[in-house]
Amino acid sequence: MKLLLLAILIVPVLARAQTPKLDITLQHISSGEQEQRALLDRLARQYDLSKYTITQKIVINEQAINHATPVLTLNLRFVANDDRALSLYIHEQAHWLLIKNYRPQTREMLAELQRLFPNIDASPPNGDGNVGTSYIHLVVIMLEWQALEDLIGVARAKAVMEFKRSVRYKALFGTVIDQRKQMEDFLKRYGVKW
């Protein structure tokens, strides 16, 4: 009986999902890129990122702009801040989630987002420079926020979101932060989730 009780308590802990092994390539093999790889490896051990890892193939390129495709590529922007570095990883993975699972709905989502939030400034630093992809970023940012809350808690996630609102994609982060309920309802209508 004691063994059965012990098994009931231990098996769920052992069965917990873990971050899949990340296939990380360094573009220049610099010390900064090595530091970023070590950071990602540590975050992958510290947090269960299995739900938030759509692609395992990652390039670290100190000279690149962070982007999701064709290969998820991260620079060294937040190598000194775990929460912000985690947010970039999740942000780019959220792009992959939309591509893999929700591509057929993208045109319809874009039209509704433009009706819900007309005249968002897509020019940098308010948006990404493209009206369509700036609006789709609203979905990515909401997914990013939800994942961060799950992983690091509400307060730390909000701090990351507010920081990012102040530096890049200002109108996009601002819209998601200020209109969270509308964005959550939007994701539910389209069934968009991790």
N, C-alpha and C positions, 0 to 999 in steps of 0.2 A: 504494500500500500504506500509506504514511504517512497519507494522507487517510482511508482506511478505519479505521485504528487510532484516529485522532483522533475520527472520528465515533462509534465505539464507546464511547469514553471520555466524550465531551461529551453525546451525545443523552440518556443516562439522567439527567444533571444537569438538562438543560433540560426534560425530560418530568416531573420531579418535581411532584407535586401541590402546589397552593398553597391557602391559606385562601380560600374564596369571599368575594366582596365582601359585607361586612356592611351591612345596611340599618338604621342606628342613628338613632333618634329621641330627642331630648332633651325631657323633659316640661316643664321650667321654663327651659331654656336658661341655667342658672346657670353660674358659673365652675367649680364642682365637677363638674357634669354634663359640661361641656366637657372638663375634665381626665380624667374617666373615659372619655369617648369617645376621646380621644387615647391613653390607656393601652390600650384595647381594639384600636384601630387598630395601635398599635405591637406588641402581642402577636401580632396576626394576621399581621404582617409577619415577626416574629421566629421564630414557630413555625408549622409546617404544621398548621393546625387543620382541614383539610378532612375528615379522618376523624371529628372531634369536633364538627362543625357540622351539626346536623340542621335547625335553623331559622336563617335569616339575619336575620330580623326581630327587632330588639332595641330595647327602650325603656330609657333610663336615667332613673330617677326618684329623686332624692335623698330623697324622703319615703316611698318604698315599701319593703316587705319584698321581698327577692329571691323571684321565683317564675317558673315556667316557662310557665304558660298563663293566659289565652289567648294572650298575647304574652310572650315571654321578657323579663323585667324585672329589671334590676340596679340596686342603689343604689350608694352611694359607700363602702361598708363597708371595702373593702381597697384603696382607690385609691392608697395609699402603699406597697403591697407587691405586686410583680408575681406572685409564686408564689401568694399567697392570692387575688388577683384572678382569676388564671387558673383556680384551683380552683372559684371561684364560677361562672364561665362554663361550665366543663365540667360541674359539678354540674347546672345548669339544662338544659344540652343533654342530659345523661343521662336526665332526665325525658322529654324529647322523644323520645329513642331508644326508651324503653319504650312510650310512647304510640303511636308510629308503627309499631314492629316487633314488639312483644311484648304488646300489649293482650289478646289472647285467652287468654294464659297467666297473666295477673295473678292471677286468683282462685285458681288451683292453686298458684302461687308463694307467695301470701300464706298459704295453709293450711300449706304445708310449712315456711315460715319460722317460723310460730307454733309448730309442733311442734319444730323445731330449737332455737329460742331462746325458750322459754316465759317469760312474765311480764316482758318488757322494759317498763320504765317509759316510757310514751309522753308523760307530762306534761312540759311545758317546765321546765327547759332540757334534760331528758334525751331527749325526743322532740319531735315537732311538735304534740302535743296531740290527735292522732287515732291510735288503735291501728293501723288498717289502713294508713294512709299512712306511719306511722312504720316499720312492718315493710317496706313497699316501699322506703323510704329506704335500707334495708340494701343493696339491689341498686344503687341510685343511688350510694351511697357507695363500694361496691366498684368500680363502673365509673369513678368519679371517680379513685380511687387508681390503678387500672391506667393510665388516660390520663395522669395526672400523672407516673407513673414513665416512661412512654414519652417524654414531652415534656421533663421537667426532671431526670430521673434518680431513682434509688431513694432516696438520702439526703435530697434536697430534698423529694421527695414525702412521705416519712415525717414530716419536720418539719412540713409543712403539716397532715397528718392528725392528728398529736399536738396541734398547736396548736388545731385545730378541735374536737378531743375535749375540750379544756379550757374551751370557751366556749359551744358550742351543740350540741344533739343529742348530748349527752355519752354517753348509754347507747348510742346508735346507732353513733357513731364508735368507741366502746369495744368494742362487739360485733364490728364489722368488723375492727378492728385486732387484737383478741385471738383472733378465730376466722377469721383470713384463709383458712386452708386449707379450712375448711368452706364459706366463702363462694365461694371459687374453684371448688370442686367443685360447689356449687349452680348457679353460672352455667353451668358446662359441661353439667350435666344438662339444663338448659333451653335450651342453645344461645344464651345471652345474651352478646353481644359487640358491640363497636363495629364 
